[in-house]
Protein backbone atom coordinates (compact mmCIF):
# COMPACT_ATOMS: atom_id res chain seq x y z
CA UNK A 1 0.00 0.00 0.00
CA UNK A 2 1.21 3.51 -0.85
CA UNK A 3 2.35 5.50 2.18
CA UNK A 4 1.06 9.07 2.11
CA UNK A 5 1.51 11.83 4.65
CA UNK A 6 -2.00 13.02 3.79
CA UNK A 7 -4.59 10.50 2.52
CA UNK A 8 -6.91 11.55 -0.27
CA UNK A 9 -9.58 14.03 0.77
CA UNK A 10 -12.12 13.81 -2.06
CA UNK A 11 -13.28 11.21 -4.50
CA UNK A 12 -16.05 9.18 -6.09
CA UNK A 13 -17.64 5.74 -6.20
CA UNK A 14 -18.65 4.10 -9.47
CA UNK A 15 -21.88 2.30 -8.53
CA UNK A 16 -22.67 -0.39 -11.05
CA UNK A 17 -23.57 -3.95 -11.99
CA UNK A 18 -21.48 -6.80 -13.41
CA UNK A 19 -20.55 -6.65 -17.11
CA UNK A 20 -21.54 -2.99 -17.37
CA UNK A 21 -18.21 -1.79 -18.77
CA UNK A 22 -16.84 -0.74 -15.39
CA UNK A 23 -13.32 -2.00 -16.08
CA UNK A 24 -13.21 0.13 -19.21
CA UNK A 25 -14.45 3.25 -17.43
CA UNK A 26 -11.96 2.68 -14.60
CA UNK A 27 -9.09 2.41 -17.08
CA UNK A 28 -10.06 5.64 -18.81
CA UNK A 29 -10.30 7.48 -15.50
CA UNK A 30 -6.97 6.10 -14.26
CA UNK A 31 -5.33 6.98 -17.56
CA UNK A 32 -5.77 10.69 -16.84
CA UNK A 33 -3.38 10.52 -13.87
CA UNK A 34 -5.69 12.97 -12.09
CA UNK A 35 -8.91 11.11 -11.25
CA UNK A 36 -7.83 8.41 -8.84
CA UNK A 37 -7.22 4.73 -9.51
CA UNK A 38 -10.72 3.23 -9.26
CA UNK A 39 -10.84 -0.50 -8.65
CA UNK A 40 -13.07 -2.97 -6.81
CA UNK A 41 -11.50 -2.30 -3.41
CA UNK A 42 -14.28 -3.96 -1.43
CA UNK A 43 -13.40 -7.32 -3.02
CA UNK A 44 -10.54 -8.75 -0.98
CA UNK A 45 -10.15 -12.04 -2.85
CA UNK A 46 -10.25 -10.25 -6.20
CA UNK A 47 -7.55 -7.78 -5.22
CA UNK A 48 -5.32 -10.57 -3.91
CA UNK A 49 -5.80 -12.50 -7.14
CA UNK A 50 -4.94 -9.44 -9.22
CA UNK A 51 -1.67 -8.36 -7.71
CA UNK A 52 -2.06 -7.45 -4.04
CA UNK A 53 -1.28 -10.70 -2.10
CA UNK A 54 -1.59 -9.03 1.31
CA UNK A 55 -4.85 -7.22 0.58
CA UNK A 56 -7.19 -7.28 3.62
CA UNK A 57 -10.76 -8.53 3.93
CA UNK A 58 -11.60 -6.09 6.74
CA UNK A 59 -13.71 -3.28 5.17
CA UNK A 60 -12.24 -0.66 7.52
CA UNK A 61 -8.75 -1.54 6.30
CA UNK A 62 -9.98 -1.54 2.72
CA UNK A 63 -11.00 2.09 3.27
CA UNK A 64 -7.33 2.86 3.97
CA UNK A 65 -6.38 1.34 0.64
CA UNK A 66 -8.99 3.38 -1.20
CA UNK A 67 -7.58 6.60 0.27
CA UNK A 68 -4.01 5.68 -0.64
CA UNK A 69 -3.65 3.10 -3.42
CA UNK A 70 -6.91 4.29 -4.95
CA UNK A 71 -5.75 7.91 -5.12
CA UNK A 72 -3.72 10.02 -7.50
CA UNK A 73 -1.13 12.48 -6.09
CA UNK A 74 -3.63 15.35 -6.25
CA UNK A 75 -5.67 13.76 -3.43
CA UNK A 76 -8.54 12.30 -5.49
CA UNK A 77 -9.56 8.69 -4.86
CA UNK A 78 -11.83 6.41 -6.85
CA UNK A 79 -13.48 3.03 -6.42
CA UNK A 80 -16.13 0.86 -7.99
CA UNK A 81 -18.74 -1.06 -6.05
CA UNK A 82 -21.61 -3.48 -6.62
CA UNK A 83 -24.88 -3.77 -4.66
CA UNK A 84 -23.96 -7.08 -3.04
CA UNK A 85 -20.78 -5.51 -1.68
CA UNK A 86 -22.78 -2.64 -0.19
CA UNK A 87 -24.96 -5.11 1.69
CA UNK A 88 -21.90 -6.91 3.03
CA UNK A 89 -19.74 -3.99 4.13
CA UNK A 90 -22.63 -2.05 5.68
CA UNK A 91 -22.85 -4.81 8.29
CA UNK A 92 -19.63 -3.45 9.81
CA UNK A 93 -18.89 0.09 8.57
CA UNK A 94 -20.62 3.23 7.34
CA UNK A 95 -18.53 3.42 4.21
CA UNK A 96 -20.16 6.53 2.78
CA UNK A 97 -19.24 8.43 5.94
CA UNK A 98 -15.66 7.14 6.08
CA UNK A 99 -14.86 8.26 2.54
CA UNK A 100 -14.38 12.06 2.53
CA UNK A 101 -16.28 14.32 0.13
CA UNK A 102 -17.72 11.28 -1.66
CA UNK A 103 -19.44 11.73 -5.04
CA UNK A 104 -21.47 9.06 -6.83
CA UNK A 105 -21.43 7.83 -10.42
CA UNK A 106 -24.05 5.37 -11.65
CA UNK A 107 -22.67 3.36 -14.57
CA UNK A 108 -25.30 1.40 -16.47
CA UNK A 109 -25.87 -0.25 -19.81
CA UNK A 110 -28.73 0.80 -22.04
CA UNK A 111 -28.77 -2.72 -23.51
CA UNK A 112 -29.20 -4.89 -20.42
CA UNK A 113 -29.90 -7.96 -22.54
CA UNK A 114 -26.41 -7.46 -23.97
CA UNK A 115 -25.16 -7.21 -20.41
CA UNK A 116 -26.85 -10.52 -19.53
CA UNK A 117 -25.41 -12.22 -22.61
CA UNK A 118 -21.94 -11.00 -21.69
CA UNK A 119 -22.33 -12.25 -18.12
CA UNK A 120 -23.41 -15.74 -19.17
CA UNK A 121 -20.51 -16.12 -21.60
CA UNK A 122 -18.01 -14.93 -19.01
CA UNK A 123 -19.41 -17.27 -16.35
CA UNK A 124 -19.35 -20.25 -18.70
CA UNK A 125 -15.89 -19.66 -20.16
CA UNK A 126 -14.22 -17.81 -17.25
CA UNK A 127 -12.99 -15.40 -19.92
CA UNK A 128 -13.61 -12.07 -18.20
CA UNK A 129 -11.47 -10.12 -20.68
CA UNK A 130 -10.72 -10.67 -24.36
CA UNK A 131 -7.03 -11.09 -23.48
CA UNK A 132 -7.79 -14.05 -21.17
CA UNK A 133 -7.95 -17.60 -22.62
CA UNK A 134 -11.34 -19.29 -22.44
CA UNK A 135 -11.46 -22.14 -19.93
CA UNK A 136 -14.55 -23.77 -21.38
CA UNK A 137 -17.10 -23.62 -24.21
CA UNK A 138 -19.86 -21.02 -24.55
CA UNK A 139 -23.20 -22.82 -24.84
CA UNK A 140 -26.55 -21.10 -25.31
CA UNK A 141 -28.75 -21.32 -22.19
CA UNK A 142 -31.92 -19.23 -22.35
CA UNK A 143 -32.80 -19.77 -18.70
CA UNK A 144 -29.37 -18.64 -17.55
CA UNK A 145 -29.57 -15.55 -19.77
CA UNK A 146 -32.98 -14.70 -18.33
CA UNK A 147 -31.62 -15.11 -14.80
CA UNK A 148 -28.73 -12.73 -15.51
CA UNK A 149 -31.18 -10.29 -17.11
CA UNK A 150 -33.15 -10.27 -13.85
CA UNK A 151 -29.99 -9.79 -11.79
CA UNK A 152 -28.89 -6.79 -13.85
CA UNK A 153 -32.34 -5.19 -13.60
CA UNK A 154 -32.40 -5.77 -9.83
CA UNK A 155 -28.91 -4.30 -9.43
CA UNK A 156 -29.96 -1.04 -11.09
CA UNK A 157 -33.15 -0.94 -9.01
CA UNK A 158 -31.10 -1.45 -5.84
CA UNK A 159 -28.91 1.51 -6.75
CA UNK A 160 -32.00 3.64 -7.40
CA UNK A 161 -33.22 2.79 -3.90
CA UNK A 162 -29.76 3.44 -2.41
CA UNK A 163 -29.66 6.94 -3.92
CA UNK A 164 -33.28 7.69 -3.05
CA UNK A 165 -32.72 6.81 0.62
CA UNK A 166 -29.85 9.27 0.75
CA UNK A 167 -31.43 11.97 -1.43
CA UNK A 168 -28.44 11.68 -3.77
CA UNK A 169 -28.54 12.64 -7.43
CA UNK A 170 -25.82 10.43 -8.93
CA UNK A 171 -24.05 11.37 -12.15
CA UNK A 172 -25.15 8.81 -14.76
CA UNK A 173 -22.73 7.41 -17.32
CA UNK A 174 -24.12 5.03 -19.94
CA UNK A 175 -21.79 2.32 -21.25
CA UNK A 176 -22.81 2.77 -24.88
CA UNK A 177 -22.07 6.51 -24.62
CA UNK A 178 -18.70 5.73 -23.03
CA UNK A 179 -17.80 3.61 -26.04
CA UNK A 180 -18.80 6.38 -28.43
CA UNK A 181 -17.05 9.24 -26.59
CA UNK A 182 -14.74 8.24 -23.73
CA UNK A 183 -13.60 11.81 -23.06
CA UNK A 184 -17.15 12.99 -22.41
CA UNK A 185 -17.53 10.27 -19.76
CA UNK A 186 -14.21 11.31 -18.18
CA UNK A 187 -15.37 14.93 -18.23
CA UNK A 188 -18.47 14.02 -16.21
CA UNK A 189 -16.23 12.78 -13.40
CA UNK A 190 -13.71 15.60 -13.85
CA UNK A 191 -16.54 18.08 -13.29
CA UNK A 192 -16.75 16.95 -9.65
CA UNK A 193 -13.32 18.43 -9.04
CA UNK A 194 -13.15 21.35 -11.48
CA UNK A 195 -10.82 19.41 -13.79
CA UNK A 196 -12.76 19.46 -17.07
CA UNK A 197 -10.30 20.25 -19.83
CA UNK A 198 -7.34 19.17 -17.67
CA UNK A 199 -8.07 15.48 -17.09
CA UNK A 200 -7.49 13.92 -20.49
CA UNK A 201 -8.20 10.27 -21.29
CA UNK A 202 -5.10 8.53 -22.65
CA UNK A 203 -6.42 6.01 -25.15
CA UNK A 204 -3.02 4.43 -25.62
CA UNK A 205 -3.17 3.17 -22.03
CA UNK A 206 -6.40 1.23 -22.57
CA UNK A 207 -5.88 -2.50 -23.11
CA UNK A 208 -9.49 -3.73 -23.01
CA UNK A 209 -11.35 -4.90 -26.11
CA UNK A 210 -14.99 -5.71 -26.69
CA UNK A 211 -15.84 -9.42 -26.52
CA UNK A 212 -19.05 -9.00 -28.50
CA UNK A 213 -19.08 -11.13 -31.67
CA UNK A 214 -21.28 -13.26 -33.92
CA UNK A 215 -22.03 -15.68 -31.08
CA UNK A 216 -23.42 -12.78 -29.04
CA UNK A 217 -25.80 -11.81 -31.83
CA UNK A 218 -26.80 -15.42 -32.45
CA UNK A 219 -27.68 -15.82 -28.76
CA UNK A 220 -29.57 -12.53 -28.76
CA UNK A 221 -31.74 -13.55 -31.72
CA UNK A 222 -32.41 -16.98 -30.23
CA UNK A 223 -33.30 -15.57 -26.82
CA UNK A 224 -35.67 -13.00 -28.28
CA UNK A 225 -37.34 -15.68 -30.38
CA UNK A 226 -37.83 -17.91 -27.31
CA UNK A 227 -38.70 -15.35 -24.65
CA UNK A 228 -40.33 -12.36 -26.35
CA UNK A 229 -43.91 -13.60 -25.96
CA UNK A 230 -43.65 -15.61 -22.75
CA UNK A 231 -45.89 -14.72 -19.83
CA UNK A 232 -43.78 -13.06 -17.15
CA UNK A 233 -45.56 -14.94 -14.35
CA UNK A 234 -44.65 -18.26 -15.97
CA UNK A 235 -41.00 -17.33 -15.82
CA UNK A 236 -40.90 -16.58 -12.08
C-alpha positions as CSV (number, residue, x, y, z in Angstrom):
1,X,0.0,0.0,0.0
2,X,1.2,3.5,-0.8
3,X,2.3,5.5,2.2
4,X,1.1,9.1,2.1
5,X,1.5,11.8,4.7
6,X,-2.0,13.0,3.8
7,X,-4.6,10.5,2.5
8,X,-6.9,11.5,-0.3
9,X,-9.6,14.0,0.8
10,X,-12.1,13.8,-2.1
11,X,-13.3,11.2,-4.5
12,X,-16.0,9.2,-6.1
13,X,-17.6,5.7,-6.2
14,X,-18.7,4.1,-9.5
15,X,-21.9,2.3,-8.5
16,X,-22.7,-0.4,-11.0
17,X,-23.6,-4.0,-12.0
18,X,-21.5,-6.8,-13.4
19,X,-20.6,-6.7,-17.1
20,X,-21.5,-3.0,-17.4
21,X,-18.2,-1.8,-18.8
22,X,-16.8,-0.7,-15.4
23,X,-13.3,-2.0,-16.1
24,X,-13.2,0.1,-19.2
25,X,-14.4,3.2,-17.4
26,X,-12.0,2.7,-14.6
27,X,-9.1,2.4,-17.1
28,X,-10.1,5.6,-18.8
29,X,-10.3,7.5,-15.5
30,X,-7.0,6.1,-14.3
31,X,-5.3,7.0,-17.6
32,X,-5.8,10.7,-16.8
33,X,-3.4,10.5,-13.9
34,X,-5.7,13.0,-12.1
35,X,-8.9,11.1,-11.3
36,X,-7.8,8.4,-8.8
37,X,-7.2,4.7,-9.5
38,X,-10.7,3.2,-9.3
39,X,-10.8,-0.5,-8.7
40,X,-13.1,-3.0,-6.8
41,X,-11.5,-2.3,-3.4
42,X,-14.3,-4.0,-1.4
43,X,-13.4,-7.3,-3.0
44,X,-10.5,-8.8,-1.0
45,X,-10.2,-12.0,-2.9
46,X,-10.3,-10.2,-6.2
47,X,-7.6,-7.8,-5.2
48,X,-5.3,-10.6,-3.9
49,X,-5.8,-12.5,-7.1
50,X,-4.9,-9.4,-9.2
51,X,-1.7,-8.4,-7.7
52,X,-2.1,-7.5,-4.0
53,X,-1.3,-10.7,-2.1
54,X,-1.6,-9.0,1.3
55,X,-4.8,-7.2,0.6
56,X,-7.2,-7.3,3.6
57,X,-10.8,-8.5,3.9
58,X,-11.6,-6.1,6.7
59,X,-13.7,-3.3,5.2
60,X,-12.2,-0.7,7.5
61,X,-8.7,-1.5,6.3
62,X,-10.0,-1.5,2.7
63,X,-11.0,2.1,3.3
64,X,-7.3,2.9,4.0
65,X,-6.4,1.3,0.6
66,X,-9.0,3.4,-1.2
67,X,-7.6,6.6,0.3
68,X,-4.0,5.7,-0.6
69,X,-3.6,3.1,-3.4
70,X,-6.9,4.3,-5.0
71,X,-5.8,7.9,-5.1
72,X,-3.7,10.0,-7.5
73,X,-1.1,12.5,-6.1
74,X,-3.6,15.4,-6.2
75,X,-5.7,13.8,-3.4
76,X,-8.5,12.3,-5.5
77,X,-9.6,8.7,-4.9
78,X,-11.8,6.4,-6.8
79,X,-13.5,3.0,-6.4
80,X,-16.1,0.9,-8.0
81,X,-18.7,-1.1,-6.0
82,X,-21.6,-3.5,-6.6
83,X,-24.9,-3.8,-4.7
84,X,-24.0,-7.1,-3.0
85,X,-20.8,-5.5,-1.7
86,X,-22.8,-2.6,-0.2
87,X,-25.0,-5.1,1.7
88,X,-21.9,-6.9,3.0
89,X,-19.7,-4.0,4.1
90,X,-22.6,-2.1,5.7
91,X,-22.8,-4.8,8.3
92,X,-19.6,-3.5,9.8
93,X,-18.9,0.1,8.6
94,X,-20.6,3.2,7.3
95,X,-18.5,3.4,4.2
96,X,-20.2,6.5,2.8
97,X,-19.2,8.4,5.9
98,X,-15.7,7.1,6.1
99,X,-14.9,8.3,2.5
100,X,-14.4,12.1,2.5
101,X,-16.3,14.3,0.1
102,X,-17.7,11.3,-1.7
103,X,-19.4,11.7,-5.0
104,X,-21.5,9.1,-6.8
105,X,-21.4,7.8,-10.4
106,X,-24.1,5.4,-11.7
107,X,-22.7,3.4,-14.6
108,X,-25.3,1.4,-16.5
109,X,-25.9,-0.2,-19.8
110,X,-28.7,0.8,-22.0
111,X,-28.8,-2.7,-23.5
112,X,-29.2,-4.9,-20.4
113,X,-29.9,-8.0,-22.5
114,X,-26.4,-7.5,-24.0
115,X,-25.2,-7.2,-20.4
116,X,-26.8,-10.5,-19.5
117,X,-25.4,-12.2,-22.6
118,X,-21.9,-11.0,-21.7
119,X,-22.3,-12.2,-18.1
120,X,-23.4,-15.7,-19.2
121,X,-20.5,-16.1,-21.6
122,X,-18.0,-14.9,-19.0
123,X,-19.4,-17.3,-16.4
124,X,-19.4,-20.3,-18.7
125,X,-15.9,-19.7,-20.2
126,X,-14.2,-17.8,-17.2
127,X,-13.0,-15.4,-19.9
128,X,-13.6,-12.1,-18.2
129,X,-11.5,-10.1,-20.7
130,X,-10.7,-10.7,-24.4
131,X,-7.0,-11.1,-23.5
132,X,-7.8,-14.1,-21.2
133,X,-7.9,-17.6,-22.6
134,X,-11.3,-19.3,-22.4
135,X,-11.5,-22.1,-19.9
136,X,-14.6,-23.8,-21.4
137,X,-17.1,-23.6,-24.2
138,X,-19.9,-21.0,-24.5
139,X,-23.2,-22.8,-24.8
140,X,-26.5,-21.1,-25.3
141,X,-28.7,-21.3,-22.2
142,X,-31.9,-19.2,-22.4
143,X,-32.8,-19.8,-18.7
144,X,-29.4,-18.6,-17.6
145,X,-29.6,-15.6,-19.8
146,X,-33.0,-14.7,-18.3
147,X,-31.6,-15.1,-14.8
148,X,-28.7,-12.7,-15.5
149,X,-31.2,-10.3,-17.1
150,X,-33.2,-10.3,-13.9
151,X,-30.0,-9.8,-11.8
152,X,-28.9,-6.8,-13.9
153,X,-32.3,-5.2,-13.6
154,X,-32.4,-5.8,-9.8
155,X,-28.9,-4.3,-9.4
156,X,-30.0,-1.0,-11.1
157,X,-33.2,-0.9,-9.0
158,X,-31.1,-1.5,-5.8
159,X,-28.9,1.5,-6.8
160,X,-32.0,3.6,-7.4
161,X,-33.2,2.8,-3.9
162,X,-29.8,3.4,-2.4
163,X,-29.7,6.9,-3.9
164,X,-33.3,7.7,-3.0
165,X,-32.7,6.8,0.6
166,X,-29.9,9.3,0.8
167,X,-31.4,12.0,-1.4
168,X,-28.4,11.7,-3.8
169,X,-28.5,12.6,-7.4
170,X,-25.8,10.4,-8.9
171,X,-24.1,11.4,-12.1
172,X,-25.1,8.8,-14.8
173,X,-22.7,7.4,-17.3
174,X,-24.1,5.0,-19.9
175,X,-21.8,2.3,-21.3
176,X,-22.8,2.8,-24.9
177,X,-22.1,6.5,-24.6
178,X,-18.7,5.7,-23.0
179,X,-17.8,3.6,-26.0
180,X,-18.8,6.4,-28.4
181,X,-17.1,9.2,-26.6
182,X,-14.7,8.2,-23.7
183,X,-13.6,11.8,-23.1
184,X,-17.1,13.0,-22.4
185,X,-17.5,10.3,-19.8
186,X,-14.2,11.3,-18.2
187,X,-15.4,14.9,-18.2
188,X,-18.5,14.0,-16.2
189,X,-16.2,12.8,-13.4
190,X,-13.7,15.6,-13.9
191,X,-16.5,18.1,-13.3
192,X,-16.8,16.9,-9.7
193,X,-13.3,18.4,-9.0
194,X,-13.2,21.3,-11.5
195,X,-10.8,19.4,-13.8
196,X,-12.8,19.5,-17.1
197,X,-10.3,20.3,-19.8
198,X,-7.3,19.2,-17.7
199,X,-8.1,15.5,-17.1
200,X,-7.5,13.9,-20.5
201,X,-8.2,10.3,-21.3
202,X,-5.1,8.5,-22.6
203,X,-6.4,6.0,-25.2
204,X,-3.0,4.4,-25.6
205,X,-3.2,3.2,-22.0
206,X,-6.4,1.2,-22.6
207,X,-5.9,-2.5,-23.1
208,X,-9.5,-3.7,-23.0
209,X,-11.3,-4.9,-26.1
210,X,-15.0,-5.7,-26.7
211,X,-15.8,-9.4,-26.5
212,X,-19.0,-9.0,-28.5
213,X,-19.1,-11.1,-31.7
214,X,-21.3,-13.3,-33.9
215,X,-22.0,-15.7,-31.1
216,X,-23.4,-12.8,-29.0
217,X,-25.8,-11.8,-31.8
218,X,-26.8,-15.4,-32.5
219,X,-27.7,-15.8,-28.8
220,X,-29.6,-12.5,-28.8
221,X,-31.7,-13.5,-31.7
222,X,-32.4,-17.0,-30.2
223,X,-33.3,-15.6,-26.8
224,X,-35.7,-13.0,-28.3
225,X,-37.3,-15.7,-30.4
226,X,-37.8,-17.9,-27.3
227,X,-38.7,-15.3,-24.6
228,X,-40.3,-12.4,-26.4
229,X,-43.9,-13.6,-26.0
230,X,-43.6,-15.6,-22.8
231,X,-45.9,-14.7,-19.8
232,X,-43.8,-13.1,-17.2
233,X,-45.6,-14.9,-14.4
234,X,-44.7,-18.3,-16.0
235,X,-41.0,-17.3,-15.8
236,X,-40.9,-16.6,-12.1
